């Protein structure tokens, strides 16, 4: 029961993290919007780099990118809470029932991993050369979150047995 409880609490921890992320992105929209805008404009990358043709300088597209990130985070948050509730309801169920209850939480964590890997590390980091910026480089934070979420997912997918401590 201890390992199941740990899995449950970690899923709720991730859901809480995303709740704060979504809350901050909505209530302090401008701060993180500036991050997205500068990454897309590539205005702080190395001078004279040959990738500047990729820069997006259209405010409407900046807003669309940021809105898609907030939507992705919101979906991850909702799935995280839903998955945690499903797991809580099945906490004392036989192993197959608890395992089945983990499905939504697994989807939330996978969606989170995809966001950090795709949106931040691949698109922001490599396509828009975010790694070249001293001020608008979110790769360390993205890697940290990818790692934390990945560890939670790896623990969550471990098989559950009837004889857990």
Secondary structure, DSSP 8 states (H G I E B T S, - for coil): -HHHHHHHHHHHHHHHHHHHHHHHHHHTHHHHHHHHHHHHHTTTS-TT-TTGGG----HHHHHHHHHHHHHHHHHHHHHHHHHHHHHHHTTTS-HHHHHHHTHHHHHHHHHHHHIIIIIIIIIIIIIS-GGG-SSS--HHHHHHHHHHHHHHHHHHTS---TT--
